[in-house]
Amino acid sequence: MRVLQVLPRQKSRFVVKLEDGESLIVSRSFMMKFSIRVGDDLSDREVDDLRAESKRMIRNRILKIITRREIAASEIARRLNREGYNKKDTQLVIDQLKGSSLIDDGRFVRSLIHDWSKIHPRGNRAIIRELKRNGINPEDYDDLLKERDELAIARSFVSRKQIRIDGKIQRERLMRMLARRGFSQEVISQVIRELGDGLQ
């Protein structure tokens, strides 16, 4: 199979484009070892080596991503596709890592709910939006969402921020802030009422 293009990428990587339309990202050391050039006719064995190297690069990139934090499989795929990795091989490696439990959407959801309850308070609407954005059906995690005390989370957020409402402008500002964080209108109204009662 003929090599149509060899393009340097950042961080010691190269994109090798083959005549069948396939694009593979490989390391600089691989390029040096096999000295692949534009116009080379690669044997089936060399193409297999190229694909194996590309999968190794994909796996290493994914492992680097998932060591930082829990992340949904679809977000990993989107990120690697943006970086130019082969879509089919990326999905294959993701499926392998799911099989070995290194990637787990359920664990991602539990981590997200924990973080957005304790560290970066958000309402259920924000969590549902994030799950949908990551291709995860929120209905599969209804029980986890129902366990959350959204009102207590909103109260804690307002308390931590030491927010006071002295008039209409502050009340509207707080309402917008809580709405942006995905809290329901019912929760927002209750928090506003409680803060208003505290003024009397």
C-alpha positions in Angstrom: 0.0 0.0 0.0 1.4 3.4 -1.0 2.1 6.2 1.5 0.5 9.4 0.2 1.5 11.9 2.9 3.6 12.1 6.0 2.7 15.1 8.2 4.5 16.1 11.3 2.3 16.7 14.4 3.0 18.2 17.8 4.7 16.3 20.5 6.9 14.0 18.4 4.0 12.5 16.4 3.5 12.0 12.7 0.3 11.4 10.6 0.8 8.8 7.9 -1.9 8.9 5.2 -2.3 5.8 3.1 -3.8 5.4 -0.4 -6.9 3.7 1.0 -7.7 6.9 2.9 -6.6 5.7 6.3 -4.7 8.1 8.5 -2.6 6.8 11.3 -0.7 8.6 14.0 2.7 7.2 14.9 5.6 8.2 17.1 8.8 9.9 15.9 10.8 6.8 17.0 8.7 4.6 14.9 9.2 6.9 11.9 13.0 6.9 12.5 13.1 3.1 12.9 11.2 2.3 9.7 12.1 5.5 7.7 8.7 5.8 6.1 8.5 8.3 3.3 5.9 9.7 0.9 5.6 7.3 -2.1 6.8 4.2 -0.3 5.0 1.0 -1.2 4.4 -0.8 2.1 4.1 -4.5 2.4 1.1 -6.0 4.3 3.4 -6.7 7.2 4.6 -3.0 7.3 1.0 -1.8 7.2 0.1 -4.1 10.1 3.1 -2.7 12.0 1.9 0.8 11.3 -1.6 0.0 12.5 -0.3 -1.6 15.6 1.8 1.4 16.4 -1.2 3.7 15.8 -3.3 1.6 18.3 -0.4 1.8 20.8 -0.3 5.5 20.5 -4.1 5.7 20.9 -4.0 3.5 24.0 -1.2 5.6 25.6 -3.1 8.8 24.9 -6.3 7.4 26.4 -4.4 6.1 29.5 -2.9 9.6 29.9 -6.3 11.1 29.8 -8.0 8.7 32.2 -5.3 9.0 34.9 -6.3 12.6 35.5 -10.0 12.1 36.2 -13.0 9.9 35.4 -14.2 10.7 31.9 -17.0 9.3 29.7 -16.1 7.0 26.8 -17.8 9.3 24.3 -15.8 12.3 25.5 -12.6 10.4 25.1 -13.6 9.4 21.5 -14.5 13.1 20.7 -11.2 14.3 22.1 -9.0 11.8 20.2 -11.0 12.4 17.0 -10.3 16.1 17.3 -6.6 15.3 17.7 -6.7 13.4 14.5 -6.5 9.8 15.7 -8.2 7.1 13.6 -11.9 6.9 14.6 -12.3 3.1 14.1 -9.1 2.2 16.0 -10.0 4.7 18.7 -13.4 3.0 19.3 -11.7 -0.4 19.2 -9.2 0.6 21.9 -12.0 2.3 24.0 -14.0 -1.0 23.8 -11.0 -3.0 25.0 -10.4 -0.6 27.9 -14.1 -0.8 28.8 -13.7 -4.6 28.9 -10.9 -4.3 31.4 -12.9 -1.6 33.4 -10.3 1.1 32.9 -13.1 3.1 31.2 -16.5 2.9 33.0 -19.3 5.3 32.2 -21.1 4.3 35.5 -18.0 5.3 37.5 -17.9 8.5 35.5 -21.5 9.3 36.4 -21.0 8.6 40.1 -17.9 10.8 40.1 -19.7 13.6 38.3 -22.6 13.4 40.8 -20.2 13.4 43.7 -18.2 16.4 42.4 -21.3 18.4 41.4 -22.8 17.8 44.8 -19.8 18.5 47.1 -17.0 20.4 45.2 -18.7 22.3 42.3 -22.4 22.4 43.3 -24.8 22.0 40.4 -28.5 21.1 40.2 -29.9 17.9 38.6 -30.7 19.8 35.4 -27.0 20.5 34.9 -26.1 16.9 35.6 -28.7 15.6 33.1 -27.4 18.0 30.5 -23.9 16.8 31.0 -24.9 13.1 30.8 -26.8 13.7 27.6 -23.8 15.6 26.2 -21.7 12.6 26.9 -24.1 10.2 25.2 -25.3 8.7 28.6 -29.0 8.1 29.2 -29.9 10.0 32.4 -32.8 7.6 33.1 -30.3 4.9 33.8 -29.1 6.9 36.8 -32.5 8.2 38.1 -32.0 6.5 41.5 -28.7 8.4 42.0 -30.2 11.7 41.0 -33.2 11.1 43.3 -30.9 10.5 46.2 -29.4 14.0 45.9 -30.8 16.6 48.2 -30.8 19.4 45.6 -32.1 22.0 48.1 -29.4 21.2 50.7 -26.8 21.5 47.9 -28.1 24.9 46.8 -28.2 26.1 50.5 -24.7 24.9 51.0 -23.5 26.8 47.9 -25.2 30.0 48.9 -23.8 29.7 52.5 -20.2 29.0 51.2 -20.4 32.0 48.9 -21.7 34.1 51.9 -24.5 35.5 49.6 -26.9 38.0 51.1 -29.8 39.5 49.4 -30.5 43.1 50.4 -32.9 44.0 47.5 -34.4 43.1 44.2 -31.1 43.3 42.2 -29.2 40.8 44.5 -32.3 38.5 44.5 -32.4 38.4 40.7 -28.6 37.9 40.5 -28.8 35.0 42.9 -31.7 33.5 40.9 -29.7 33.7 37.7 -26.6 32.2 39.4 -28.5 29.2 40.7 -30.4 28.7 37.4 -27.0 28.7 35.5 -25.9 26.0 37.9 -28.8 23.9 36.9 -31.0 24.1 40.0 -34.7 23.7 39.5 -37.1 26.7 39.8 -38.6 25.1 42.9 -35.2 24.9 44.7 -34.3 28.5 43.6 -37.6 29.8 45.0 -37.2 28.0 48.3 -33.6 29.3 48.8 -34.7 32.9 47.9 -37.6 32.6 50.4 -35.4 31.3 53.1 -32.9 34.2 52.6 -35.7 36.7 52.5 -37.1 35.3 55.8 -33.6 35.7 57.4 -33.8 39.4 56.7 -37.0 39.9 58.7 
